Amino acid sequence: MRTIIMASTLLAAGLAVPALADGSGSRCTPGPDGRIVAASEVSKRLEDLGYRVDRIKAEHGCYEVRAVNDSGFPINAVYAWATGELVQARLH
């Protein structure tokens, strides 16, 4: 049951964030002060939700994350460098 709730929450959060229609990638660039959130912080957030992070890859100003929950349910997620917020999530 916990797995379903976590997966649903993560999927809903990913769907609630609109896709970038203009293609500029503005959500995946460093902030005006050049600050970026560390990949370890993004990893810790997912681990706190019960996911085991398999891979974090910095690409196009975002962190692309592949993770699996304790039931083996995999996700691919994209987090913005500047804020560490979820930009997109996909369940497999």
PDB file of N, CA, C and O in Angstrom:
ATOM      1  N   MET A   1       0.826  -1.189   0.000  1.00  0.00           N
ATOM      2  CA  MET A   1       0.000   0.000   0.000  1.00  0.00           C
ATOM      3  C   MET A   1       0.874   1.257   0.000  1.00  0.00           C
ATOM      4  O   MET A   1       0.605   2.215  -0.725  1.00  0.00           O
ATOM      5  N   ARG A   2       1.918   1.236   0.821  1.00  0.00           N
ATOM      6  CA  ARG A   2       2.819   2.384   0.890  1.00  0.00           C
ATOM      7  C   ARG A   2       3.453   2.644  -0.475  1.00  0.00           C
ATOM      8  O   ARG A   2       3.647   3.793  -0.872  1.00  0.00           O
ATOM      9  N   THR A   3       3.772   1.565  -1.186  1.00  0.00           N
ATOM     10  CA  THR A   3       4.373   1.684  -2.503  1.00  0.00           C
ATOM     11  C   THR A   3       3.444   2.399  -3.470  1.00  0.00           C
ATOM     12  O   THR A   3       3.873   3.278  -4.218  1.00  0.00           O
ATOM     13  N   ILE A   4       2.190   2.028  -3.453  1.00  0.00           N
ATOM     14  CA  ILE A   4       1.210   2.643  -4.346  1.00  0.00           C
ATOM     15  C   ILE A   4       1.054   4.121  -4.023  1.00  0.00           C
ATOM     16  O   ILE A   4       0.972   4.951  -4.929  1.00  0.00           O
ATOM     17  N   ILE A   5       1.012   4.450  -2.747  1.00  0.00           N
ATOM     18  CA  ILE A   5       0.864   5.846  -2.335  1.00  0.00           C
ATOM     19  C   ILE A   5       2.076   6.660  -2.765  1.00  0.00           C
ATOM     20  O   ILE A   5       1.925   7.761  -3.296  1.00  0.00           O
ATOM     21  N   MET A   6       3.278   6.129  -2.541  1.00  0.00           N
ATOM     22  CA  MET A   6       4.491   6.860  -2.925  1.00  0.00           C
ATOM     23  C   MET A   6       4.565   7.037  -4.436  1.00  0.00           C
ATOM     24  O   MET A   6       4.892   8.119  -4.923  1.00  0.00           O
ATOM     25  N   ALA A   7       4.263   5.977  -5.173  1.00  0.00           N
ATOM     26  CA  ALA A   7       4.319   6.065  -6.627  1.00  0.00           C
ATOM     27  C   ALA A   7       3.281   7.049  -7.151  1.00  0.00           C
ATOM     28  O   ALA A   7       3.561   7.829  -8.062  1.00  0.00           O
ATOM     29  N   SER A   8       2.096   7.013  -6.582  1.00  0.00           N
ATOM     30  CA  SER A   8       1.034   7.935  -7.002  1.00  0.00           C
ATOM     31  C   SER A   8       1.400   9.377  -6.693  1.00  0.00           C
ATOM     32  O   SER A   8       1.158  10.273  -7.502  1.00  0.00           O
ATOM     33  N   THR A   9       1.983   9.600  -5.521  1.00  0.00           N
ATOM     34  CA  THR A   9       2.385  10.949  -5.136  1.00  0.00           C
ATOM     35  C   THR A   9       3.459  11.489  -6.072  1.00  0.00           C
ATOM     36  O   THR A   9       3.383  12.633  -6.520  1.00  0.00           O
ATOM     37  N   LEU A  10       4.446  10.670  -6.361  1.00  0.00           N
ATOM     38  CA  LEU A  10       5.525  11.094  -7.251  1.00  0.00           C
ATOM     39  C   LEU A  10       5.002  11.354  -8.658  1.00  0.00           C
ATOM     40  O   LEU A  10       5.396  12.330  -9.297  1.00  0.00           O
ATOM     41  N   LEU A  11       4.122  10.490  -9.140  1.00  0.00           N
ATOM     42  CA  LEU A  11       3.548  10.683 -10.468  1.00  0.00           C
ATOM     43  C   LEU A  11       2.701  11.945 -10.513  1.00  0.00           C
ATOM     44  O   LEU A  11       2.784  12.710 -11.474  1.00  0.00           O
ATOM     45  N   ALA A  12       1.889  12.171  -9.488  1.00  0.00           N
ATOM     46  CA  ALA A  12       1.047  13.367  -9.448  1.00  0.00           C
ATOM     47  C   ALA A  12       1.902  14.631  -9.420  1.00  0.00           C
ATOM     48  O   ALA A  12       1.576  15.624 -10.070  1.00  0.00           O
ATOM     49  N   ALA A  13       2.989  14.588  -8.668  1.00  0.00           N
ATOM     50  CA  ALA A  13       3.878  15.754  -8.617  1.00  0.00           C
ATOM     51  C   ALA A  13       4.493  16.017  -9.985  1.00  0.00           C
ATOM     52  O   ALA A  13       4.637  17.168 -10.396  1.00  0.00           O
ATOM     53  N   GLY A  14       4.849  14.965 -10.674  1.00  0.00           N
ATOM     54  CA  GLY A  14       5.418  15.124 -12.010  1.00  0.00           C
ATOM     55  C   GLY A  14       4.412  15.636 -13.018  1.00  0.00           C
ATOM     56  O   GLY A  14       4.757  16.426 -13.896  1.00  0.00           O
ATOM     57  N   LEU A  15       3.171  15.191 -12.900  1.00  0.00           N
ATOM     58  CA  LEU A  15       2.132  15.642 -13.819  1.00  0.00           C
ATOM     59  C   LEU A  15       1.677  17.056 -13.512  1.00  0.00           C
ATOM     60  O   LEU A  15       1.204  17.763 -14.401  1.00  0.00           O
ATOM     61  N   ALA A  16       1.815  17.473 -12.270  1.00  0.00           N
ATOM     62  CA  ALA A  16       1.376  18.809 -11.880  1.00  0.00           C
ATOM     63  C   ALA A  16       2.306  19.890 -12.412  1.00  0.00           C
ATOM     64  O   ALA A  16       1.907  21.046 -12.551  1.00  0.00           O
ATOM     65  N   VAL A  17       3.532  19.516 -12.705  1.00  0.00           N
ATOM     66  CA  VAL A  17       4.498  20.478 -13.234  1.00  0.00           C
ATOM     67  C   VAL A  17       4.329  20.527 -14.750  1.00  0.00           C
ATOM     68  O   VAL A  17       4.521  19.513 -15.421  1.00  0.00           O
ATOM     69  N   PRO A  18       3.976  21.679 -15.295  1.00  0.00           N
ATOM     70  CA  PRO A  18       3.759  21.756 -16.747  1.00  0.00           C
ATOM     71  C   PRO A  18       5.053  21.559 -17.527  1.00  0.00           C
ATOM     72  O   PRO A  18       6.135  21.924 -17.066  1.00  0.00           O
ATOM     73  N   ALA A  19       4.925  20.985 -18.698  1.00  0.00           N
ATOM     74  CA  ALA A  19       6.087  20.796 -19.570  1.00  0.00           C
ATOM     75  C   ALA A  19       6.513  22.145 -20.134  1.00  0.00           C
ATOM     76  O   ALA A  19       5.707  23.067 -20.261  1.00  0.00           O
ATOM     77  N   LEU A  20       7.769  22.239 -20.462  1.00  0.00           N
ATOM     78  CA  LEU A  20       8.277  23.492 -21.024  1.00  0.00           C
ATOM     79  C   LEU A  20       7.859  23.592 -22.486  1.00  0.00           C
ATOM     80  O   LEU A  20       8.384  22.870 -23.334  1.00  0.00           O
ATOM     81  N   ALA A  21       6.937  24.465 -22.778  1.00  0.00           N
ATOM     82  CA  ALA A  21       6.411  24.592 -24.125  1.00  0.00           C
ATOM     83  C   ALA A  21       7.350  25.363 -25.041  1.00  0.00           C
ATOM     84  O   ALA A  21       7.372  25.124 -26.248  1.00  0.00           O
ATOM     85  N   ASP A  22       8.119  26.279 -24.484  1.00  0.00           N
ATOM     86  CA  ASP A  22       8.967  27.109 -25.337  1.00  0.00           C
ATOM     87  C   ASP A  22      10.302  26.466 -25.676  1.00  0.00           C
ATOM     88  O   ASP A  22      11.026  26.969 -26.535  1.00  0.00           O
ATOM     89  N   GLY A  23      10.641  25.362 -25.016  1.00  0.00           N
ATOM     90  CA  GLY A  23      11.869  24.649 -25.312  1.00  0.00           C
ATOM     91  C   GLY A  23      13.131  25.360 -24.865  1.00  0.00           C
ATOM     92  O   GLY A  23      14.228  24.946 -25.239  1.00  0.00           O
ATOM     93  N   SER A  24      13.011  26.407 -24.085  1.00  0.00           N
ATOM     94  CA  SER A  24      14.191  27.174 -23.689  1.00  0.00           C
ATOM     95  C   SER A  24      14.977  26.508 -22.574  1.00  0.00           C
ATOM     96  O   SER A  24      16.148  26.828 -22.374  1.00  0.00           O
ATOM     97  N   GLY A  25      14.360  25.588 -21.844  1.00  0.00           N
ATOM     98  CA  GLY A  25      15.049  24.928 -20.748  1.00  0.00           C
ATOM     99  C   GLY A  25      15.286  25.832 -19.563  1.00  0.00           C
ATOM    100  O   GLY A  25      16.181  25.570 -18.760  1.00  0.00           O
ATOM    101  N   SER A  26      14.503  26.896 -19.432  1.00  0.00           N
ATOM    102  CA  SER A  26      14.741  27.899 -18.402  1.00  0.00           C
ATOM    103  C   SER A  26      14.624  27.339 -16.992  1.00  0.00           C
ATOM    104  O   SER A  26      15.210  27.906 -16.070  1.00  0.00           O
ATOM    105  N   ARG A  27      13.900  26.264 -16.792  1.00  0.00           N
ATOM    106  CA  ARG A  27      13.781  25.682 -15.462  1.00  0.00           C
ATOM    107  C   ARG A  27      15.002  24.852 -15.113  1.00  0.00           C
ATOM    108  O   ARG A  27      15.203  24.504 -13.949  1.00  0.00           O
ATOM    109  N   CYS A  28      15.812  24.534 -16.097  1.00  0.00           N
ATOM    110  CA  CYS A  28      16.974  23.686 -15.865  1.00  0.00           C
ATOM    111  C   CYS A  28      18.283  24.434 -16.087  1.00  0.00           C
ATOM    112  O   CYS A  28      19.222  23.896 -16.674  1.00  0.00           O
ATOM    113  N   THR A  29      18.339  25.654 -15.624  1.00  0.00           N
ATOM    114  CA  THR A  29      19.574  26.424 -15.685  1.00  0.00           C
ATOM    115  C   THR A  29      19.897  26.920 -14.285  1.00  0.00           C
ATOM    116  O   THR A  29      18.995  27.043 -13.456  1.00  0.00           O
ATOM    117  N   PRO A  30      21.159  27.206 -14.005  1.00  0.00           N
ATOM    118  CA  PRO A  30      21.489  27.746 -12.685  1.00  0.00           C
ATOM    119  C   PRO A  30      20.743  29.046 -12.423  1.00  0.00           C
ATOM    120  O   PRO A  30      20.396  29.771 -13.356  1.00  0.00           O
ATOM    121  N   GLY A  31      20.501  29.333 -11.163  1.00  0.00           N
ATOM    122  CA  GLY A  31      19.816  30.560 -10.783  1.00  0.00           C
ATOM    123  C   GLY A  31      20.643  31.785 -11.123  1.00  0.00           C
ATOM    124  O   GLY A  31      21.786  31.655 -11.561  1.00  0.00           O
ATOM    125  N   PRO A  32      20.084  32.982 -10.929  1.00  0.00           N
ATOM    126  CA  PRO A  32      20.793  34.216 -11.280  1.00  0.00           C
ATOM    127  C   PRO A  32      22.112  34.388 -10.529  1.00  0.00           C
ATOM    128  O   PRO A  32      23.031  35.034 -11.031  1.00  0.00           O
ATOM    129  N   ASP A  33      22.207  33.819  -9.343  1.00  0.00           N
ATOM    130  CA  ASP A  33      23.453  33.923  -8.581  1.00  0.00           C
ATOM    131  C   ASP A  33      24.421  32.779  -8.903  1.00  0.00           C
ATOM    132  O   ASP A  33      25.489  32.683  -8.298  1.00  0.00           O
ATOM    133  N   GLY A  34      24.050  31.910  -9.854  1.00  0.00           N
ATOM    134  CA  GLY A  34      24.911  30.803 -10.249  1.00  0.00           C
ATOM    135  C   GLY A  34      24.839  29.600  -9.331  1.00  0.00           C
ATOM    136  O   GLY A  34      25.557  28.621  -9.536  1.00  0.00           O
ATOM    137  N   ARG A  35      23.981  29.657  -8.316  1.00  0.00           N
ATOM    138  CA  ARG A  35      23.868  28.570  -7.345  1.00  0.00           C
ATOM    139  C   ARG A  35      23.176  27.354  -7.965  1.00  0.00           C
ATOM    140  O   ARG A  35      22.206  27.495  -8.711  1.00  0.00           O
ATOM    141  N   ILE A  36      23.682  26.165  -7.650  1.00  0.00           N
ATOM    142  CA  ILE A  36      23.012  24.931  -8.031  1.00  0.00           C
ATOM    143  C   ILE A  36      22.874  24.048  -6.798  1.00  0.00           C
ATOM    144  O   ILE A  36      23.683  24.124  -5.873  1.00  0.00           O
ATOM    145  N   VAL A  37      21.852  23.220  -6.796  1.00  0.00           N
ATOM    146  CA  VAL A  37      21.618  22.269  -5.712  1.00  0.00           C
ATOM    147  C   VAL A  37      22.492  21.045  -5.982  1.00  0.00           C
ATOM    148  O   VAL A  37      22.574  20.581  -7.119  1.00  0.00           O
ATOM    149  N   ALA A  38      23.133  20.531  -4.962  1.00  0.00           N
ATOM    150  CA  ALA A  38      24.011  19.373  -5.110  1.00  0.00           C
ATOM    151  C   ALA A  38      23.209  18.124  -5.461  1.00  0.00           C
ATOM    152  O   ALA A  38      22.076  17.951  -5.011  1.00  0.00           O
ATOM    153  N   ALA A  39      23.808  17.262  -6.266  1.00  0.00           N
ATOM    154  CA  ALA A  39      23.165  16.007  -6.642  1.00  0.00           C
ATOM    155  C   ALA A  39      22.885  15.157  -5.408  1.00  0.00           C
ATOM    156  O   ALA A  39      21.895  14.427  -5.372  1.00  0.00           O
ATOM    157  N   SER A  40      23.744  15.244  -4.402  1.00  0.00           N
ATOM    158  CA  SER A  40      23.542  14.463  -3.179  1.00  0.00           C
ATOM    159  C   SER A  40      22.274  14.888  -2.445  1.00  0.00           C
ATOM    160  O   SER A  40      21.633  14.067  -1.790  1.00  0.00           O
ATOM    161  N   GLU A  41      21.910  16.164  -2.550  1.00  0.00           N
ATOM    162  CA  GLU A  41      20.680  16.638  -1.911  1.00  0.00           C
ATOM    163  C   GLU A  41      19.445  16.070  -2.618  1.00  0.00           C
ATOM    164  O   GLU A  41      18.479  15.673  -1.965  1.00  0.00           O
ATOM    165  N   VAL A  42      19.482  16.034  -3.941  1.00  0.00           N
ATOM    166  CA  VAL A  42      18.382  15.446  -4.711  1.00  0.00           C
ATOM    167  C   VAL A  42      18.270  13.959  -4.385  1.00  0.00           C
ATOM    168  O   VAL A  42      17.169  13.440  -4.199  1.00  0.00           O
ATOM    169  N   SER A  43      19.403  13.283  -4.317  1.00  0.00           N
ATOM    170  CA  SER A  43      19.421  11.863  -3.977  1.00  0.00           C
ATOM    171  C   SER A  43      18.833  11.613  -2.595  1.00  0.00           C
ATOM    172  O   SER A  43      18.067  10.668  -2.407  1.00  0.00           O
ATOM    173  N   LYS A  44      19.186  12.449  -1.633  1.00  0.00           N
ATOM    174  CA  LYS A  44      18.668  12.292  -0.273  1.00  0.00           C
ATOM    175  C   LYS A  44      17.154  12.468  -0.232  1.00  0.00           C
ATOM    176  O   LYS A  44      16.466  11.743   0.486  1.00  0.00           O
ATOM    177  N   ARG A  45      16.631  13.422  -0.994  1.00  0.00           N
ATOM    178  CA  ARG A  45      15.176  13.627  -1.033  1.00  0.00           C
ATOM    179  C   ARG A  45      14.455  12.368  -1.505  1.00  0.00           C
ATOM    180  O   ARG A  45      13.438  11.976  -0.933  1.00  0.00           O
ATOM    181  N   LEU A  46      14.990  11.736  -2.554  1.00  0.00           N
ATOM    182  CA  LEU A  46      14.371  10.509  -3.051  1.00  0.00           C
ATOM    183  C   LEU A  46      14.520   9.365  -2.056  1.00  0.00           C
ATOM    184  O   LEU A  46      13.588   8.584  -1.870  1.00  0.00           O
ATOM    185  N   GLU A  47      15.675   9.258  -1.418  1.00  0.00           N
ATOM    186  CA  GLU A  47      15.876   8.212  -0.417  1.00  0.00           C
ATOM    187  C   GLU A  47      14.930   8.389   0.760  1.00  0.00           C
ATOM    188  O   GLU A  47      14.472   7.403   1.338  1.00  0.00           O
ATOM    189  N   ASP A  48      14.630   9.631   1.123  1.00  0.00           N
ATOM    190  CA  ASP A  48      13.665   9.900   2.192  1.00  0.00           C
ATOM    191  C   ASP A  48      12.258   9.452   1.804  1.00  0.00           C
ATOM    192  O   ASP A  48      11.439   9.157   2.674  1.00  0.00           O
ATOM    193  N   LEU A  49      11.973   9.401   0.500  1.00  0.00           N
ATOM    194  CA  LEU A  49      10.674   8.920   0.014  1.00  0.00           C
ATOM    195  C   LEU A  49      10.648   7.400  -0.143  1.00  0.00           C
ATOM    196  O   LEU A  49       9.616   6.829  -0.495  1.00  0.00           O
ATOM    197  N   GLY A  50      11.783   6.744   0.119  1.00  0.00           N
ATOM    198  CA  GLY A  50      11.833   5.293   0.057  1.00  0.00           C
ATOM    199  C   GLY A  50      12.407   4.740  -1.236  1.00  0.00           C
ATOM    200  O   GLY A  50      12.284   3.544  -1.500  1.00  0.00           O
ATOM    201  N   TYR A  51      13.027   5.580  -2.040  1.00  0.00           N
ATOM    202  CA  TYR A  51      13.622   5.131  -3.293  1.00  0.00           C
ATOM    203  C   TYR A  51      15.116   4.902  -3.131  1.00  0.00           C
ATOM    204  O   TYR A  51      15.779   5.573  -2.339  1.00  0.00           O
ATOM    205  N   ARG A  52      15.639   3.940  -3.894  1.00  0.00           N
ATOM    206  CA  ARG A  52      17.078   3.689  -3.976  1.00  0.00           C
ATOM    207  C   ARG A  52      17.539   4.289  -5.305  1.00  0.00           C
ATOM    208  O   ARG A  52      17.085   3.873  -6.371  1.00  0.00           O
ATOM    209  N   VAL A  53      18.418   5.242  -5.237  1.00  0.00           N
ATOM    210  CA  VAL A  53      18.878   5.941  -6.436  1.00  0.00           C
ATOM    211  C   VAL A  53      19.941   5.095  -7.125  1.00  0.00           C
ATOM    212  O   VAL A  53      20.971   4.771  -6.533  1.00  0.00           O
ATOM    213  N   ASP A  54      19.681   4.742  -8.381  1.00  0.00           N
ATOM    214  CA  ASP A  54      20.634   3.967  -9.170  1.00  0.00           C
ATOM    215  C   ASP A  54      21.617   4.859  -9.912  1.00  0.00           C
ATOM    216  O   ASP A  54      22.787   4.509 -10.066  1.00  0.00           O
ATOM    217  N   ARG A  55      21.131   6.035 -10.380  1.00  0.00           N
ATOM    218  CA  ARG A  55      21.980   6.874 -11.212  1.00  0.00           C
ATOM    219  C   ARG A  55      21.489   8.312 -11.152  1.00  0.00           C
ATOM    220  O   ARG A  55      20.286   8.571 -11.181  1.00  0.00           O
ATOM    221  N   ILE A  56      22.422   9.236 -11.068  1.00  0.00           N
ATOM    222  CA  ILE A  56      22.128  10.659 -11.233  1.00  0.00           C
ATOM    223  C   ILE A  56      23.095  11.177 -12.289  1.00  0.00           C
ATOM    224  O   ILE A  56      24.313  11.034 -12.175  1.00  0.00           O
ATOM    225  N   LYS A  57      22.517  11.778 -13.313  1.00  0.00           N
ATOM    226  CA  LYS A  57      23.319  12.274 -14.432  1.00  0.00           C
ATOM    227  C   LYS A  57      22.983  13.744 -14.654  1.00  0.00           C
ATOM    228  O   LYS A  57      21.815  14.104 -14.803  1.00  0.00           O
ATOM    229  N   ALA A  58      23.999  14.585 -14.674  1.00  0.00           N
ATOM    230  CA  ALA A  58      23.800  16.008 -14.943  1.00  0.00           C
ATOM    231  C   ALA A  58      23.806  16.213 -16.450  1.00  0.00           C
ATOM    232  O   ALA A  58      24.791  15.929 -17.131  1.00  0.00           O
ATOM    233  N   GLU A  59      22.679  16.716 -16.955  1.00  0.00           N
ATOM    234  CA  GLU A  59      22.572  16.915 -18.391  1.00  0.00           C
ATOM    235  C   GLU A  59      21.601  18.042 -18.703  1.00  0.00           C
ATOM    236  O   GLU A  59      20.511  18.102 -18.133  1.00  0.00           O
ATOM    237  N   HIS A  60      21.991  18.930 -19.602  1.00  0.00           N
ATOM    238  CA  HIS A  60      21.143  20.034 -20.065  1.00  0.00           C
ATOM    239  C   HIS A  60      20.638  20.904 -18.917  1.00  0.00           C
ATOM    240  O   HIS A  60      19.509  21.392 -18.963  1.00  0.00           O
ATOM    241  N   GLY A  61      21.453  21.099 -17.900  1.00  0.00           N
ATOM    242  CA  GLY A  61      21.069  21.959 -16.788  1.00  0.00           C
ATOM    243  C   GLY A  61      20.138  21.305 -15.790  1.00  0.00           C
ATOM    244  O   GLY A  61      19.592  21.982 -14.918  1.00  0.00           O
ATOM    245  N   CYS A  62      19.947  20.003 -15.900  1.00  0.00           N
ATOM    246  CA  CYS A  62      19.078  19.267 -14.970  1.00  0.00           C
ATOM    247  C   CYS A  62      19.806  18.030 -14.461  1.00  0.00           C
ATOM    248  O   CYS A  62      20.807  17.592 -15.030  1.00  0.00           O
ATOM    249  N   TYR A  63      19.280  17.488 -13.385  1.00  0.00           N
ATOM    250  CA  TYR A  63      19.709  16.174 -12.927  1.00  0.00           C
ATOM    251  C   TYR A  63      18.693  15.164 -13.432  1.00  0.00           C
ATOM    252  O   TYR A  63      17.504  15.272 -13.135  1.00  0.00           O
ATOM    253  N   GLU A  64      19.158  14.182 -14.196  1.00  0.00           N
ATOM    254  CA  GLU A  64      18.308  13.082 -14.624  1.00  0.00           C
ATOM    255  C   GLU A  64      18.575  11.931 -13.670  1.00  0.00           C
ATOM    256  O   GLU A  64      19.711  11.478 -13.528  1.00  0.00           O
ATOM    257  N   VAL A  65      17.518  11.462 -13.018  1.00  0.00           N
ATOM    258  CA  VAL A  65      17.652  10.474 -11.951  1.00  0.00           C
ATOM    259  C   VAL A  65      16.906   9.201 -12.319  1.00  0.00           C
ATOM    260  O   VAL A  65      15.769   9.250 -12.789  1.00  0.00           O
ATOM    261  N   ARG A  66      17.545   8.076 -12.104  1.00  0.00           N
ATOM    262  CA  ARG A  66      16.887   6.777 -12.218  1.00  0.00           C
ATOM    263  C   ARG A  66      16.896   6.165 -10.823  1.00  0.00           C
ATOM    264  O   ARG A  66      17.949   6.050 -10.196  1.00  0.00           O
ATOM    265  N   ALA A  67      15.714   5.773 -10.337  1.00  0.00           N
ATOM    266  CA  ALA A  67      15.594   5.234  -8.982  1.00  0.00           C
ATOM    267  C   ALA A  67      14.575   4.099  -8.965  1.00  0.00           C
ATOM    268  O   ALA A  67      13.762   3.957  -9.879  1.00  0.00           O
ATOM    269  N   VAL A  68      14.639   3.294  -7.900  1.00  0.00           N
ATOM    270  CA  VAL A  68      13.738   2.156  -7.721  1.00  0.00           C
ATOM    271  C   VAL A  68      13.258   2.170  -6.278  1.00  0.00           C
ATOM    272  O   VAL A  68      14.044   2.406  -5.361  1.00  0.00           O
ATOM    273  N   ASN A  69      11.954   1.916  -6.074  1.00  0.00           N
ATOM    274  CA  ASN A  69      11.469   1.858  -4.692  1.00  0.00           C
ATOM    275  C   ASN A  69      11.691   0.466  -4.112  1.00  0.00           C
ATOM    276  O   ASN A  69      12.207  -0.420  -4.793  1.00  0.00           O
ATOM    277  N   ASP A  70      11.306   0.277  -2.866  1.00  0.00           N
ATOM    278  CA  ASP A  70      11.568  -0.991  -2.181  1.00  0.00           C
ATOM    279  C   ASP A  70      10.815  -2.172  -2.786  1.00  0.00           C
ATOM    280  O   ASP A  70      11.149  -3.319  -2.490  1.00  0.00           O
ATOM    281  N   SER A  71       9.813  -1.927  -3.619  1.00  0.00           N
ATOM    282  CA  SER A  71       9.081  -2.997  -4.300  1.00  0.00           C
ATOM    283  C   SER A  71       9.593  -3.236  -5.716  1.00  0.00           C
ATOM    284  O   SER A  71       9.035  -4.053  -6.448  1.00  0.00           O
ATOM    285  N   GLY A  72      10.647  -2.532  -6.105  1.00  0.00           N
ATOM    286  CA  GLY A  72      11.223  -2.707  -7.423  1.00  0.00           C
ATOM    287  C   GLY A  72      10.556  -1.893  -8.515  1.00  0.00           C
ATOM    288  O   GLY A  72      10.747  -2.176  -9.697  1.00  0.00           O
ATOM    289  N   PHE A  73       9.779  -0.888  -8.144  1.00  0.00           N
ATOM    290  CA  PHE A  73       9.062  -0.035  -9.088  1.00  0.00           C
ATOM    291  C   PHE A  73       9.984   1.092  -9.545  1.00  0.00           C
ATOM    292  O   PHE A  73      10.278   1.979  -8.744  1.00  0.00           O
ATOM    293  N   PRO A  74      10.460   1.102 -10.813  1.00  0.00           N
ATOM    294  CA  PRO A  74      11.429   2.110 -11.251  1.00  0.00           C
ATOM    295  C   PRO A  74      10.784   3.424 -11.690  1.00  0.00           C
ATOM    296  O   PRO A  74       9.652   3.447 -12.175  1.00  0.00           O
ATOM    297  N   ILE A  75      11.525   4.508 -11.510  1.00  0.00           N
ATOM    298  CA  ILE A  75      11.107   5.822 -11.998  1.00  0.00           C
ATOM    299  C   ILE A  75      12.282   6.498 -12.689  1.00  0.00           C
ATOM    300  O   ILE A  75      13.442   6.206 -12.402  1.00  0.00           O
ATOM    301  N   ASN A  76      11.966   7.392 -13.592  1.00  0.00           N
ATOM    302  CA  ASN A  76      12.929   8.339 -14.151  1.00  0.00           C
ATOM    303  C   ASN A  76      12.402   9.708 -13.783  1.00  0.00           C
ATOM    304  O   ASN A  76      11.232  10.008 -14.018  1.00  0.00           O
ATOM    305  N   ALA A  77      13.246  10.533 -13.214  1.00  0.00           N
ATOM    306  CA  ALA A  77      12.823  11.868 -12.793  1.00  0.00           C
ATOM    307  C   ALA A  77      13.857  12.891 -13.241  1.00  0.00           C
ATOM    308  O   ALA A  77      15.036  12.578 -13.408  1.00  0.00           O
ATOM    309  N   VAL A  78      13.387  14.119 -13.429  1.00  0.00           N
ATOM    310  CA  VAL A  78      14.252  15.229 -13.809  1.00  0.00           C
ATOM    311  C   VAL A  78      14.073  16.325 -12.771  1.00  0.00           C
ATOM    312  O   VAL A  78      12.952  16.743 -12.479  1.00  0.00           O
ATOM    313  N   TYR A  79      15.194  16.788 -12.214  1.00  0.00           N
ATOM    314  CA  TYR A  79      15.190  17.843 -11.197  1.00  0.00           C
ATOM    315  C   TYR A  79      15.982  19.042 -11.703  1.00  0.00           C
ATOM    316  O   TYR A  79      17.020  18.875 -12.344  1.00  0.00           O
ATOM    317  N   ALA A  80      15.500  20.246 -11.420  1.00  0.00           N
ATOM    318  CA  ALA A  80      16.182  21.478 -11.824  1.00  0.00           C
ATOM    319  C   ALA A  80      17.420  21.694 -10.962  1.00  0.00           C
ATOM    320  O   ALA A  80      17.383  21.481  -9.750  1.00  0.00           O
ATOM    321  N   TRP A  81      18.512  22.115 -11.586  1.00  0.00           N
ATOM    322  CA  TRP A  81      19.744  22.415 -10.854  1.00  0.00           C
ATOM    323  C   TRP A  81      19.563  23.538  -9.856  1.00  0.00           C
ATOM    324  O   TRP A  81      19.984  23.424  -8.705  1.00  0.00           O
ATOM    325  N   ALA A  82      18.944  24.614 -10.284  1.00  0.00           N
ATOM    326  CA  ALA A  82      18.892  25.839  -9.486  1.00  0.00           C
ATOM    327  C   ALA A  82      18.084  25.674  -8.210  1.00  0.00           C
ATOM    328  O   ALA A  82      18.459  26.207  -7.165  1.00  0.00           O
ATOM    329  N   THR A  83      16.976  24.942  -8.282  1.00  0.00           N
ATOM    330  CA  THR A  83      16.063  24.855  -7.143  1.00  0.00           C
ATOM    331  C   THR A  83      15.978  23.472  -6.532  1.00  0.00           C
ATOM    332  O   THR A  83      15.568  23.333  -5.380  1.00  0.00           O
ATOM    333  N   GLY A  84      16.352  22.456  -7.271  1.00  0.00           N
ATOM    334  CA  GLY A  84      16.200  21.091  -6.795  1.00  0.00           C
ATOM    335  C   GLY A  84      14.768  20.599  -6.886  1.00  0.00           C
ATOM    336  O   GLY A  84      14.438  19.545  -6.342  1.00  0.00           O
ATOM    337  N   GLU A  85      13.909  21.352  -7.570  1.00  0.00           N
ATOM    338  CA  GLU A  85      12.505  20.946  -7.668  1.00  0.00           C
ATOM    339  C   GLU A  85      12.305  19.955  -8.810  1.00  0.00           C
ATOM    340  O   GLU A  85      13.048  19.945  -9.792  1.00  0.00           O
ATOM    341  N   LEU A  86      11.290  19.132  -8.651  1.00  0.00           N
ATOM    342  CA  LEU A  86      10.944  18.138  -9.648  1.00  0.00           C
ATOM    343  C   LEU A  86      10.386  18.825 -10.884  1.00  0.00           C
ATOM    344  O   LEU A  86       9.454  19.624 -10.791  1.00  0.00           O
ATOM    345  N   VAL A  87      10.960  18.513 -12.046  1.00  0.00           N
ATOM    346  CA  VAL A  87      10.496  19.080 -13.309  1.00  0.00           C
ATOM    347  C   VAL A  87       9.625  18.067 -14.041  1.00  0.00           C
ATOM    348  O   VAL A  87       8.612  18.429 -14.640  1.00  0.00           O
ATOM    349  N   GLN A  88      10.023  16.793 -13.991  1.00  0.00           N
ATOM    350  CA  GLN A  88       9.292  15.745 -14.694  1.00  0.00           C
ATOM    351  C   GLN A  88       9.560  14.416 -14.004  1.00  0.00           C
ATOM    352  O   GLN A  88      10.652  14.190 -13.483  1.00  0.00           O
ATOM    353  N   ALA A  89       8.557  13.531 -14.001  1.00  0.00           N
ATOM    354  CA  ALA A  89       8.730  12.185 -13.454  1.00  0.00           C
ATOM    355  C   ALA A  89       7.960  11.201 -14.319  1.00  0.00           C
ATOM    356  O   ALA A  89       6.862  11.491 -14.792  1.00  0.00           O
ATOM    357  N   ARG A  90       8.554  10.038 -14.515  1.00  0.00           N
ATOM    358  CA  ARG A  90       7.914   8.974 -15.282  1.00  0.00           C
ATOM    359  C   ARG A  90       8.064   7.662 -14.541  1.00  0.00           C
ATOM    360  O   ARG A  90       9.153   7.323 -14.077  1.00  0.00           O
ATOM    361  N   LEU A  91       6.981   6.933 -14.432  1.00  0.00           N
ATOM    362  CA  LEU A  91       7.012   5.591 -13.858  1.00  0.00           C
ATOM    363  C   LEU A  91       7.162   4.589 -14.990  1.00  0.00           C
ATOM    364  O   LEU A  91       6.638   4.801 -16.083  1.00  0.00           O
ATOM    365  N   HIS A  92       7.871   3.502 -14.735  1.00  0.00           N
ATOM    366  CA  HIS A  92       8.047   2.470 -15.770  1.00  0.00           C
ATOM    367  C   HIS A  92       7.366   1.201 -15.366  1.00  0.00           C
ATOM    368  O   HIS A  92       7.402   0.219 -16.106  1.00  0.00           O
TER     369      HIS A  92
END
